[in-house]
Amino acid sequence: MITELNIQIEELIDSGAKDFEIAKVFKTYYRKYVDSIDTTLETTGGKDFFIKHTKHTDKFLVALYKFILRKYFGSYQPMSTSIPISLIALGSYGREQLCIYSDIDIMLLYEEIPGYNLKSIMEEFITLAWDCGLKLGSRVHEVKDIKDAVKEDITIKSSILESRMIYGSKILWFRYENALKSIRLTKQKEFILEKLEEHKQRLLKYPLIMEPNIKDGYGGVREANMLYWVSNVLYGIKNTRELIGIHYTEDEYRKYRQSLEYIFQVRNALHNVARKKQDQVTFDILPELASKLGFKNKPRYTKERQCMSKLMTCLHNIHSFTATMVKKFTRVAMFEAKNIPELRKVRYKKNQYIIDNTIFRSFNEKPTALNNLLKELIELPDSVERFDRSYIYHASKSKLPTSYNKELKKNMKALLSKPNLHPVIKLIYNAGLFDYLIPQAKLIMDQPQFDGYHKHPVDVHSINTLKFSKYIDNEHIKEVFDGLSEEKKIIVRLVALFHDIGKGRKEDHHIIGEKLFKEMLKSFDFDEELIKIGARLVRYHNMMSYMATHDDIYSEKTILSFTGLVKTKETMQMLYVVTYCDISAVGKNIFNSSTASLLKQLYMNSLPAFENEELLNEGKRRVAKIDTIKKLKKYKESPNILKKKINYISSNQIFLRLKADDILNIAKIAYETDTYKYKITNEQQLTIRIIRKTPLNLGYLLGKLESLNLATMDIYKLFDDKKAFYITFTEKVDEDEIFYIRKIIDDSFDMNKKVPLKAPIIKKENVTVDCNHTMYLASMQIRAKDQKGLFAYIAKIFDDFNVEIESAKLHTLKGYARDLFLIEKNGNFCSNQDEIVNLICANDTEDKKGK
């Protein structure tokens, strides 16, 4: 193809064609080439494609350059090596790892010689390349300035370490290579420290998640680059293969390169599917990506699951190998003899050192038997929180026994019983020993989760869940955990680690997980009673969070259902801790103040059930709360008429949900309110508290605030036609927005105010009405796609029917809203429920027609 292009260009030049005509031919050729890549990828992937694509790009750039030279010199063009310009490939292009839509990084290296119009030649070459559609990242340097250019920016040094000559003056290239040798040996330690910090920050920005970045993230191409940069600077090698037999074995390197080859294939296919530079494997692109890579659906696993699972495995392999070897190489470079006396002070055992709660050891130690490693881990002080890469590498070399013998099981039980379990488990996982030591967990390894909720694969999420059992930052939950016996704490940690052990199978992971947990702990000879408790917790590990966010946690029916599952008070306490750990491990801020409040309230509401179920009776709870109010000093000092008003409060829910002191304060404010009063707090989240006698246009209020995500809303009917509204949002707002919120609240007491509300899409089958929720309340549960103004629209319909909302619980998960409304039985809801549901689901029929 390039030959045909060159012939065509020659003919155009000979015929005296204009520059723009020739540029158009180049551009058309390059577009056709890009369009043909899809066919090429069907037979060639990974490194093979990179090399073909790189060579083709080389030839195209050379053709452009030759055209420019022909234009400038005509029939008197000298040999290319006589013109003091060299085209040099940099970065991924220099490594021959050029992806389809990656930037083409080149350097135009020159030497200023009188008699040549070099700068015009180089400028016109770059302009023509851009005009042809090449994403050119170009540098222009004179050879004598190259050493100074490197000093300006670490990125330049990284890039030129991967230089490769494309075309031009060989004399200039040889001089450049000599400069590179000098650059490589200059300030090695400073360069390595900067690259290590840069790499650390990149991994913090792009950790291993369910939509991984395969270029800059964990286990991605940049990690492989890091290995090359360090190897090149320290050992002067051109290919990491040169270190086989010196720093790593053939098998270690082969595993790494096979994983990197798959990442290359994924990256090529990803660019091809997206038709642009795309380095994140997103859920929406995964189906087509999996097909491009040759995966097909199987009875047990979909093509997407197979593709992502293999990707996760390869990312782990690359990260493990590169992180270990980079640490091994840089440790030698960073060594300073003057530190030996300090090292002796922190020596733990022979060749082992504990510094800042991290344990180090020699990279050169001979492998030990696995049982010996476990014994060593059992004896480690609890102060050890991290294992250095040297320790992980040593553990990965452990000699495995021929069978899973009694001694191994005994050691594993002791290890799993350690209070400081998380760092040890992470070591075992990073060393590749996890599925051998715990065979029941084999299928959760690199198991993706496509539920839109979990951000990590199952194994990573499980280890993170264990981590939160050690670092509990919620005071109440920590107090509950600290109050458990040591045996129960062990079970909490193990349930946190293995709560998802049943995933990766066709059956419900709760049921399978319960069986596997029993089987595993029995094999390690744990106490039978503790195994039963742990297995029950695995079976119902997400039940507490589900009930807290979906059900009426003040309902006697809900509480009895929950306590019936957990059986005992202590099991509930353990589940409370596991629930915290599980939610916290999903991601930052997932366990927020709203979730914490709901879980705590369910926990507190359930405690009386283990003493006397009659204490759950709503009437008795109301009387008990009024008795508590009467004991308050502020109550005794209140006017007699206010004391009587408290007895007349209509809402039972206020006595079930709020503390005695809060109820008294609300009653006092209501007593003193003639029209309305409100208070706005904006600390961790925005909360609006309104007490009114004047009717409130709730549909208008919520409609105007629809840009904010509503978390909960409680409405309490008080006395003398007065009501209290507690409206909580999921986050705080900017302080300068408070003024506008006040204006909206004031306007909401005008019942003539209207706000246009779009009817949301809610399907009738996702609306459940229960007119016998309690003696005084009906309930309505709605599940729908999360949509702006959803609750405001429903509130407007309730307003039209004079339906009194007692409380609303709003919860969004995986892009779906799950809302629970408790509604006062005043004759306006249940008698009109069909009409109300039809109005709420007005878009259901339209949606079906559209389909």
Secondary structure, DSSP 8 states (H G I E B T S, - for coil): -HHHHHHHHHHHHHTT--HHHHHHHHHHHHHHHHHHHHHHHHH--HHHHHHHHHHHHHHHHHHHHHHHHHHHHGGG---GGGSSEEEEE-HHHHTT---TTS-EEEEEEE---TT--HHHHHHHHHHHHHHTT--EEEEEEEGGGHHHHHHH-HHHHHHHTT-EEEEE-HHHHHHHHHHHHHHHHTTHHHHHHHHHHHHHHHHHHS-S-SS-BTTTSTTSHHHHHHHHHHHHHHH--SSGGGGBTTTB-HHHHHHHHHHHHHHHHHHHHHHHHHTS---B--TTTHHHHHHHTT----SSS-HHHHHHHHHHHHHHHHHHHHHHHHHHHHHHHH--GGGHHHHHHTEEETTEEEETTEEEE-TT----BHHHHHHHHHHS-TT--EE-HHHHHHHHT-B--SS--HHHHHHHHHHHT-TTHHHHHHHHHHTT-HHHH-GGGGGGTT----SSS--S-HHHHHHHHHHHHHS---HHHHHHHHTS-HHHHHHHHHHHHHTTTTTTSSS-HHHHHHHHHHHHHHHTT--HHHHHHHHHHHHTTTHHHHHHHHS-TT-HHHHHHHHHHH-SHHHHHHHHHHHHHHHHTT-TTSS-HHHHHHHHHHHHHHGGGGT-GGGG-HHHHHHHHHHHHHTSHHHHTS-HHHHHHHHT---SHHHHHS-HHHHHHHHHHHHT-SSEEEEEEESSSEEEEEEESS---HHHHHHHTTTS-EEEEEEEE-STT-EEEEEEESS---GGGHHHHHHHHHHTT-TT-----------GGGEEEETTSSSSEEEEEEEEE--TTHHHHHHHHHHHTT--EEEEEEEEETTEEEEEEEEE-SSSSGGGHHHHHHHHTHHHHHHHHH-
